[in-house]
Amino acid sequence: MAKSFTLFAFKAFSAATLWPAVNAQATNLTDAVAAPFFSVSQVSNYPKAGLERRAEHLNAIKQRPDLDPIALNVTLRNDSLISPGYIFLAPYQVKDAGPYIFDNRGNLVWNGYSVGGPMTSHDFRLCTYNNLDHLCMFQGNQQLGYARGRGLVLDNSFTIIKSVQTGGGLPAADQHEFNVINGGSTALMTIYRPLQYDLSSYNISGGQGWIIEGVFQEVDTQTSQVLFEWRSLNHVDPSTTHVLPNTTRVSGDGMTKDTAWDYFHINSVDKDSEGDYLVSARHTSCIYKVSGANGSVIWQLGGTQSSFKLSNFNFSSQHDARYVSANSTTTIISLFDNASDGTTTTSDFSEGKFVAMNNETMTASLLQAYQAPDPTGGLLSASQGNLQQLPNGNVFLGWGQNCFISESLADGTPVFYAQFALTGALQYRSFKFNFSSNPTDQPALFTYAHNESASTAYYVSWNGATEVASWTFYSGSSPDNLTLVGNTKKNGFETVGTQPAYQAWSLAEAVAANGSAIRNSTLVGTFVPGSTLSPLCTDMQCPLIGGYQTQPEVQSMTMPGPAPPRTSTSDSAAVSSSTRIARSTASSGTFGCLAARPTRMIGLVLVLTLLSIW
């Protein structure tokens, strides 16, 4: 129990000694370690994780109504074959846009909307900073096809500890890459830089047009000092593009700085052990190996000037090119082949791919491809997407424009498939990592009873906590008279339990798998509905109101007798206003009465004054 709670101590009431040990690996979603007189309950309007669950958002979380998280609908899950870990998402164009963490069952672990705030978050992942596990993400203002912002580093309490910016007098960092490398000492970041440019060859004449130059920098994460910079216009001519001005949704027309032609569209940067960089450009459909010594292009894969012959595959509009391994003769990379930019399509479906390049024969061959296990045969994502190779050899994919994620065995056998939105939402990349958190916040508890003779329902959650295995509850008739009433296994984001007696005051204690106490909630009083609301409620909750109930119509009153004397235009207006206020607010309590009194008092004073003069 947290040391800050001093009303009582229950050192003798350890969950490990009083109740059976918690099995943290149990797969039955409704299993509970139940203390006497305490049981887990299911509330019909709160969706638990499971197959074929269909909802875009979780319903109201009792003790955290400020949260409106997306729901992760798992439709395929092979528990014996999926990798351990948590799912990292950063959806946008949803109500609570921002970073999220889910477990393999689709249960919410962390809603990071408060960290993201009004800006858009992308590329949320585990990273190494100061040689320790941290969380990294891009945060910024979304533009059409790119963004302007910064990189953020968070510790395992979800506290921002570092902000990383690009430099060199260029625009702010772009969403497409915040890749923290070298133990966290440096980061690779992209920039979208609009420039005036001669676009006469592209039917933009009568003056200079506008073009977007793709830039990446390697920066020092402590100082944001630029250690290396590469600019696309110095090395890749616009004539090699596949996307001409004003041809796609994000191409730009080249006419203004806000609609500059995006000929390159840089979308990933990686670095190998020799210090050379791997750069992906969507609009040239090409992947470049860039010298870390002088920025020259060492080779190109794909595009109009490929250095390699593609023997058994093709790709276009790709994202997320990564080094996998290399030796003296062969380089293996991974990429997400979108196969479409929304206008031109080169395959029926998008795929994640591993590709081997023979540096002697200058041929490239496909090693393995991964499609989405969708009933339609696959997914075609015209934007975004990524592939992540997991430690156990499995492959995790985010399907970009399509709001799906999947996991497959190395041979392509699908073992997991889930969807987090139906329409409108987008994701840039998605990941899976092992992660252990230590939130600064406390658990949140809400308790409810239908009346003071009924049972008590407990709703408890802890946003971001990964180490909770069960919950122990203490209740009583007063804040200084609490006793142990039960322990139950954690069941999804919000655990719901009941105790047969009415309890006026309660708190919840988070318990780890080894039985040790982690932290307790604040002390809460039990909500009991009033006499008007109570008939609508059940033993577990009251319904949410759908709107105001119809009120009886209030009739305007006829004022008795002649109208009061009108000595001036302003007095007439005041009396007229007074009458309107009194009539229009007759059904709204004391406001109307109070609003009318000052004018009536003025009238009385005027009458008394006239009488005294007379």
C-alpha positions in Angstrom: 0.0 0.0 0.0 1.3 3.5 -0.8 3.0 5.2 2.1 1.0 8.3 1.6 -2.1 6.7 2.9 -2.1 6.9 6.7 -5.7 6.3 7.7 -4.9 2.6 8.3 -2.4 -0.1 7.5 -3.1 -3.7 6.6 0.3 -5.3 6.6 -1.2 -8.6 7.9 -3.7 -8.8 5.1 -1.4 -9.7 2.2 -3.1 -10.9 -0.9 -0.4 -13.6 -1.1 -1.3 -15.0 2.3 -5.1 -14.6 2.4 -6.1 -15.5 -1.1 -4.8 -18.0 -3.8 -1.8 -16.9 -5.9 -2.6 -15.0 -9.0 -1.8 -16.7 -12.3 -0.6 -13.9 -14.5 -0.7 -16.1 -17.6 -4.4 -17.2 -17.3 -6.2 -17.0 -20.6 -9.8 -17.0 -19.4 -10.9 -13.4 -19.6 -13.4 -13.9 -16.7 -11.2 -15.9 -14.3 -11.0 -14.2 -10.9 -9.2 -14.8 -7.7 -12.3 -14.2 -5.6 -12.2 -13.5 -1.9 -15.2 -14.5 0.2 -18.3 -12.3 -0.6 -16.5 -10.7 -3.6 -17.0 -11.5 -7.2 -16.2 -10.3 -10.7 -19.2 -8.9 -12.6 -19.8 -8.2 -16.2 -21.7 -5.0 -17.1 -23.5 -5.3 -20.4 -22.6 -1.9 -21.9 -18.9 -2.2 -21.2 -17.2 -4.2 -23.9 -14.4 -6.6 -22.8 -11.7 -7.6 -25.1 -12.5 -10.6 -27.2 -13.0 -12.0 -30.7 -15.4 -10.2 -33.0 -16.0 -7.3 -30.6 -17.2 -4.4 -32.8 -17.1 -0.8 -31.5 -15.0 2.2 -32.4 -14.7 3.5 -28.9 -15.0 1.9 -25.5 -18.1 2.9 -23.6 -17.9 5.2 -20.6 -15.2 4.2 -18.1 -16.9 4.7 -14.7 -14.0 6.1 -12.8 -12.3 7.8 -15.8 -15.1 9.4 -17.8 -12.5 11.9 -19.2 -11.1 9.0 -21.3 -12.7 8.2 -24.6 -10.3 5.6 -26.0 -10.5 3.7 -29.2 -11.4 0.0 -29.0 -9.1 -2.7 -30.5 -11.3 -5.4 -32.0 -9.3 -8.6 -32.2 -10.6 -11.0 -34.8 -7.7 -13.5 -35.0 -5.5 -14.5 -32.0 -3.4 -17.7 -31.7 -2.3 -17.5 -28.1 0.3 -20.3 -28.5 2.0 -18.6 -31.4 1.8 -14.8 -31.0 4.8 -13.1 -29.4 4.6 -11.6 -25.9 4.5 -7.9 -25.4 2.2 -4.8 -25.8 0.8 -3.2 -28.9 1.8 0.4 -29.5 -0.5 2.6 -31.6 -0.9 6.3 -32.4 -4.1 6.8 -34.3 -5.2 10.2 -35.5 -8.5 11.6 -36.8 -10.2 9.9 -33.8 -11.7 11.6 -30.7 -8.8 10.7 -28.3 -6.0 10.9 -30.8 -2.6 10.1 -29.4 -0.4 7.3 -28.2 -2.0 4.1 -27.0 -0.8 0.8 -25.5 -2.9 -2.4 -25.7 -2.3 -6.0 -24.7 -2.6 -9.0 -26.9 -6.2 -9.5 -26.0 -7.2 -6.0 -27.2 -7.5 -4.7 -23.6 -6.6 -1.0 -23.2 -3.4 -0.5 -21.1 -2.7 3.2 -21.6 -4.6 6.1 -23.2 -2.0 8.8 -23.8 -4.3 11.5 -25.1 -3.3 13.9 -22.3 0.3 13.6 -23.4 -0.5 14.2 -27.0 -2.9 17.0 -26.3 -4.2 18.9 -29.3 -1.2 18.0 -31.5 -0.9 14.8 -33.5 1.3 11.9 -32.4 3.1 9.5 -34.7 5.7 6.7 -34.6 5.0 5.8 -30.9 7.5 3.1 -29.9 9.9 1.8 -27.3 13.4 3.3 -27.7 16.8 3.3 -26.0 17.8 6.6 -24.4 20.7 6.9 -21.9 21.1 3.2 -22.6 17.8 2.4 -20.9 14.3 1.6 -22.2 12.2 4.7 -22.8 9.2 5.7 -25.0 9.7 7.8 -28.1 7.3 9.5 -30.5 6.9 12.5 -32.8 4.4 15.2 -31.8 3.4 18.1 -34.0 0.8 19.9 -36.2 -0.5 17.8 -39.0 -0.2 19.2 -42.6 -1.4 17.5 -45.8 1.1 14.6 -46.2 3.5 15.7 -43.5 3.8 17.5 -40.2 5.8 20.1 -38.3 6.9 19.3 -34.8 9.5 17.7 -32.5 10.6 14.3 -31.1 9.7 13.5 -27.5 11.3 11.0 -25.1 9.3 9.7 -22.2 10.3 7.6 -19.2 8.3 4.6 -18.0 6.1 6.8 -15.9 4.9 8.5 -19.1 6.7 11.7 -18.2 8.3 13.7 -21.0 11.9 14.0 -20.1 13.4 15.3 -23.5 12.3 17.2 -26.5 14.5 16.9 -29.6 14.4 19.4 -32.5 16.0 19.6 -35.9 18.4 22.5 -36.6 20.3 24.4 -39.3 17.8 27.1 -39.8 15.4 24.7 -41.5 11.7 24.0 -40.8 10.7 22.0 -37.8 10.9 18.2 -37.8 8.5 16.1 -39.8 6.4 13.1 -38.7 8.0 10.5 -40.9 11.0 9.7 -38.8 12.1 10.1 -35.2 14.6 7.2 -35.0 16.6 7.3 -31.8 19.9 5.4 -32.3 23.3 4.9 -30.8 22.0 4.1 -27.3 19.9 7.3 -27.4 22.7 9.7 -28.0 21.6 10.7 -31.6 18.3 10.6 -33.6 17.5 10.5 -37.2 14.8 13.1 -38.2 13.1 14.2 -41.4 12.2 17.6 -42.7 9.9 18.8 -45.4 11.4 22.0 -46.8 9.5 24.2 -49.3 11.7 26.1 -51.8 11.2 28.4 -54.8 12.3 26.4 -57.8 12.2 26.6 -61.6 9.3 24.3 -62.6 9.1 25.5 -66.2 9.6 21.9 -67.4 6.4 20.9 -65.6 4.1 23.5 -67.2 4.5 25.9 -64.2 5.7 29.1 -65.9 5.4 32.9 -65.6 7.5 32.8 -62.4 9.2 30.6 -60.0 7.2 27.6 -58.7 7.5 25.9 -55.3 9.0 22.4 -54.6 9.4 20.4 -51.4 12.9 19.2 -50.7 13.2 16.0 -48.6 15.8 16.5 -45.9 17.1 14.3 -43.1 19.4 15.1 -40.2 21.2 13.2 -37.5 21.1 15.3 -34.4 22.5 15.1 -30.9 19.6 14.3 -28.6 21.0 16.3 -25.7 21.8 19.5 -27.7 19.8 19.1 -31.0 23.1 19.9 -32.7 23.1 18.8 -36.3 25.7 16.1 -36.8 24.9 15.2 -40.4 22.5 16.6 -43.0 21.3 15.3 -46.4 19.1 17.2 -48.9 17.4 15.4 -51.8 17.8 18.2 -54.4 21.5 17.9 -54.2 21.4 14.2 -55.1 18.0 13.2 -56.7 16.7 15.1 -59.7 13.0 15.9 -59.8 12.8 14.2 -63.2 13.1 10.8 -61.4 9.7 11.2 -59.7 6.6 9.1 -60.3 4.3 11.8 -59.0 4.0 15.0 -61.0 2.5 18.3 -59.8 -1.3 18.3 -59.0 -1.7 14.5 -59.7 -2.4 13.0 -56.3 -4.0 14.1 -53.0 -0.6 15.0 -51.5 1.5 15.9 -54.5 0.9 19.6 -54.3 0.5 21.8 -57.4 3.8 23.7 -57.1 2.0 27.1 -57.2 2.4 28.3 -53.6 4.6 27.6 -50.6 1.6 25.9 -49.0 1.0 23.7 -52.0 4.6 23.1 -53.0 5.2 20.1 -55.3 6.3 17.1 -53.2 8.4 15.3 -55.7 10.4 13.1 -53.2 8.3 12.5 -50.1 11.0 11.1 -47.7 9.4 8.7 -45.3 12.1 6.7 -43.5 15.7 6.8 -42.6 17.9 4.1 -41.0 21.6 3.8 -40.4 23.9 0.7 -40.6 26.9 -0.2 -38.5 29.3 1.3 -41.1 27.7 4.7 -40.8 25.8 4.7 -44.1 22.1 5.6 -44.3 19.0 3.9 -45.9 16.5 6.4 -47.2 13.0 5.7 -48.5 11.2 8.1 -50.8 7.5 7.4 -51.6 7.1 9.6 -54.7 10.2 8.2 -56.5 9.3 4.6 -55.4 12.9 4.2 -54.6 15.2 3.3 -51.7 18.6 4.9 -51.5 21.8 3.9 -49.7 23.5 7.2 -48.8 27.1 7.6 -47.8 27.6 8.8 -44.3 30.9 10.3 -45.4 29.8 12.7 -48.1 26.1 12.2 -48.7 26.5 10.6 -52.2 24.1 8.0 -53.3 25.9 4.6 -53.2 23.1 2.6 -54.8 19.3 2.8 -55.6 16.7 0.0 -55.3 13.7 0.5 -57.4 12.6 3.7 -59.1 13.7 4.8 -62.6 17.4 4.3 -62.1 17.7 1.1 -60.0 21.2 -0.2 -59.4 19.7 -3.7 -58.9 17.6 -5.9 -61.2 14.5 -6.9 -59.3 14.2 -10.6 -60.1 10.9 -11.9 -58.6 9.1 -8.9 -57.2 8.3 -5.2 -57.5 7.2 -2.4 -55.1 6.0 1.1 -55.3 5.0 4.0 -53.0 6.8 2.1 -50.2 7.4 3.1 -46.5 9.6 2.0 -43.6 12.8 0.7 -45.3 15.1 -0.9 -42.6 18.4 -2.6 -42.5 18.1 -6.2 -41.4 21.6 -7.7 -41.9 24.6 -7.5 -44.2 27.8 -9.2 -45.1 30.4 -8.8 -47.8 28.1 -10.0 -50.6 24.5 -9.6 -49.4 22.4 -6.9 -47.8 19.0 -7.7 -46.5 16.4 -5.0 -45.9 12.7 -4.9 -44.9 10.1 -2.6 -46.4 6.4 -2.0 -46.5 5.2 -2.1 -50.1 2.1 0.0 -50.3 1.7 -0.8 -54.0 -0.4 2.3 -54.5 -0.4 6.0 -54.0 -4.1 6.3 -54.4 -3.8 7.1 -58.1 -1.4 4.5 -59.5 -1.5 0.8 -58.3 1.1 -1.8 -59.0 -0.4 -4.8 -57.1 -3.7 -5.9 -55.7 -2.6 -5.7 -52.1 0.0 -4.0 -49.9 2.6 -6.3 -48.4 5.5 -6.3 -45.9 8.6 -7.6 -47.6 12.1 -8.9 -46.8 14.5 -8.4 -49.8 18.0 -9.7 -50.4 20.4 -7.7 -52.6 23.5 -9.4 -54.0 26.2 -6.8 -54.2 28.2 -8.8 -56.7 25.5 -9.8 -59.2 23.5 -6.6 -58.5 20.3 -8.5 -58.3 17.6 -8.2 -55.7 15.2 -11.0 -54.8 12.2 -11.4 -52.5 12.8 -13.5 -49.5 9.3 -13.4 -47.9 6.1 -11.3 -48.2 3.3 -10.8 -45.7 -0.3 -9.9 -46.5 -3.1 -8.9 -44.2 -5.2 -11.9 -43.2 -8.4 -10.1 -44.3 -11.5 -11.9 -45.5 -11.2 -9.9 -48.8 -7.8 -11.4 -49.5 -5.7 -8.5 -48.2 -5.5 -4.8 -47.8 -4.4 -2.1 -50.2 -3.0 0.9 -48.2 -2.4 4.0 -50.4 -0.5 5.6 -47.5 1.6 4.9 -44.4 2.4 1.5 -43.0 5.3 -0.4 -41.5 6.9 -3.8 -40.8 8.6 -4.8 -37.5 10.7 -7.9 -37.0 10.1 -9.2 -33.5 12.7 -10.9 -31.3 11.1 -14.3 -31.7 11.2 -14.1 -35.5 7.5 -13.1 -35.9 6.6 -10.1 -38.0 4.3 -7.3 -36.9 2.7 -5.0 -39.4 0.7 -1.8 -39.2 -1.5 -1.4 -42.3 -1.3 2.4 -42.5 -4.3 4.0 -44.1 -6.3 0.9 -43.2 -6.8 0.8 -39.4 -5.6 -2.8 -39.0 -2.6 -4.4 -37.4 -1.4 -8.0 -37.8 1.2 -10.5 -36.7 2.6 -13.4 -38.7 5.1 -16.2 -38.2 8.3 -15.8 -40.1 6.9 -18.0 -42.9 3.9 -15.7 -43.3 1.3 -17.7 -41.3 -1.0 -15.2 -39.7 -1.5 -15.5 -35.9 -3.1 -12.1 -35.0 -5.3 -9.6 -36.6 -7.1 -6.6 -35.2 -8.9 -3.4 -36.2 -9.2 -0.2 -34.2 -11.5 1.9 -36.2 -14.2 1.5 -38.9 -13.9 4.7 -41.0 -12.0 8.0 -41.0 -9.1 7.2 -38.7 -5.5 6.9 -39.8 -2.3 5.4 -38.4 1.3 6.0 -39.5 3.1 3.1 -37.8 2.3 0.4 -35.2 4.7 -1.7 -33.1 4.9 -4.4 -30.5 7.3 -4.4 -27.5 7.8 -5.8 -24.1 7.4 -2.9 -21.6 7.1 -2.3 -17.9 5.6 0.9 -16.6 5.5 2.8 -13.4 2.8 5.5 -13.7 3.0 8.5 -11.4 -0.8 8.6 -11.1 -2.9 6.5 -8.7 -5.5 3.9 -9.5 -9.0 5.2 -10.0 -12.0 3.8 -8.2 -15.7 4.3 -8.5 -18.2 2.6 -6.2 -22.0 2.3 -6.6 -25.0 1.0 -4.7 -28.6 1.0 -5.8 -29.6 1.9 -2.2 -28.2 1.6 1.3 -29.5 -1.9 1.6 -28.1 -3.2 -1.7 -24.8 -4.7 -2.7 -21.9 -2.5 -3.7 -20.3 -2.5 -7.2 -16.6 -1.6 -7.6 -15.1 -0.2 -10.8 -11.3 0.2 -10.8 -8.6 1.0 -13.4 -5.1 2.4 -13.5 -4.2 4.1 -16.8 -0.8 2.9 -18.0 -0.1 0.3 -15.3 1.4 -3.0 -16.7 2.3 -4.8 -13.4 -1.1 -5.2 -11.8 -2.3 -8.8 -11.5 -5.2 -8.3 -9.1 -7.1 -5.8 -7.0 -7.7 -5.8 -3.3 -10.6 -3.8 -1.9 -11.1 -2.3 1.6 -14.5 -0.9 2.6 -16.4 0.3 5.6 -19.1 2.6 7.1 -16.7 5.4 7.6 -13.2 6.5 6.3 -11.5 5.4 9.5 -13.2 2.1 9.7 -12.2 0.1 6.6 -11.7 -3.6 6.5 -10.7 -6.1 3.8 -13.7 -7.2 1.7 -12.0 -9.0 -1.2 -9.5 -9.5 -3.9 -10.1 -10.2 -7.6 -8.0 -10.8 -10.6 -7.4 -7.8 -12.9 -9.9 -8.1 -15.8 -9.1 -5.8 -18.7 -8.6 -2.1 -18.4 -11.6 -1.7 -16.0 -12.1 -4.4 -13.5 -15.7 -4.7 -12.2 -16.6 -6.5 -8.9 -19.4 -6.7 -6.4 -19.7 -7.2 -2.7 -23.1 -8.2 -1.3 -23.3 -5.6 1.5 -23.6 -1.8 1.2 -20.3 -0.1 1.8 -20.2 3.7 2.3 -16.4 4.2 1.8 -13.8 2.2 -0.1 -10.4 2.2 -1.6 -8.6 -0.2 -4.1 -5.1 -1.5 -3.9 -3.1 -2.7 -6.9 -1.4 -6.0 -6.3 1.5 -7.5 -8.3 1.8 -11.1 -9.5 4.0 -11.9 -6.5 1.4 -10.6 -4.1 3.1 -7.4 -3.2 1.1 -4.2 -3.0 1.9 -1.6 -5.6 -0.2 1.5 -5.0 -3.7 2.3 -3.7 -6.5 4.5 -5.0 -7.8 7.5 -3.1 -10.6 7.0 -0.7 -14.0 7.3 -2.3 -17.6 7.5 -1.1 -20.2 5.3 -2.7 -22.7 6.8 -5.1 -26.3 6.1 -4.3 -29.0 7.4 -6.7 -31.8 9.6 -5.3 -35.4 8.7 -5.1 -36.2 10.0 -8.6 -33.3 8.3 -10.4 -33.3 5.1 -8.4 -36.2 3.3 -10.2 -34.3 3.6 -13.4 -31.2 1.9 -12.0 -30.0 -1.6 -11.5 -27.7 -3.2 -8.9 -24.7 -2.4 -11.1 -25.3 1.1 -12.5 -27.7 3.8 -13.6 -28.5 4.5 -17.3 -26.9 7.4 -19.0 -29.4 10.2 -19.8 -30.3 10.6 -23.5 -31.4 14.2 -23.2 -33.6 16.6 -21.3 -37.0 15.3 -20.3 -40.0 17.2 -21.7 -41.1 20.0 -19.3 -44.7 21.2 -19.0 -45.3 24.4 -21.0 -45.3 27.5 -18.9 -48.1 29.9 -19.8 -47.5 33.7 -19.9 -49.3 35.6 -17.2 -51.6 38.5 -17.9 -50.4 41.6 -15.9 -53.4 43.0 -13.8 -54.4 46.6 -14.0 -53.0 49.4 -16.1 -49.4 49.5 -17.3 -47.0 51.4 -14.9 -46.2 55.0 -15.7 -43.6 55.5 -18.4 -41.5 58.6 -17.8 -38.9 58.0 -20.4 -37.8 55.8 -23.3 -35.2 54.1 -21.1 -37.7 53.4 -18.4 -40.1 51.9 -21.1 -37.3 49.7 -22.3 -36.4 48.6 -18.8 -40.0 47.6 -18.0 -40.4 45.8 -21.3 -37.2 43.9 -20.7 -38.3 43.1 -17.1 -41.5 41.6 -18.4 -39.7 39.5 -21.0 -37.2 38.2 -18.5 -39.9 37.3 -16.0 -41.9 35.4 -18.6 -39.1 33.6 -20.3 -37.5 32.4 -17.1 -40.6 31.5 -15.2 -39.6 27.8 -15.4 -35.9 28.2 -14.6 -36.0 28.9 -10.9 -34.9 32.0 -9.1 -33.0 33.6 -12.0 -36.1 35.1 -13.5 -37.4 36.4 -10.2 -34.0 37.9 -9.3 -33.6 39.4 -12.7 -36.9 41.2 -12.5 -36.5 42.7 -9.0 -34.1 45.6 -9.8 -36.5 47.1 -12.4 -39.4 46.8 -10.0 -37.4 48.5 -7.3 -36.6 51.4 -9.6 -40.3 51.8 -10.3 -41.2 51.8 -6.6 -38.5 54.5 -5.9 -39.8 56.7 -8.7 -43.4 56.5 -7.3 -42.2 57.3 -3.8 -40.1 60.2 -5.1 -43.1 61.7 -7.0 -45.3 61.4 -4.0 -42.8 63.2 -1.8 -42.5 66.0 -4.3 -46.2 66.3 -4.6 
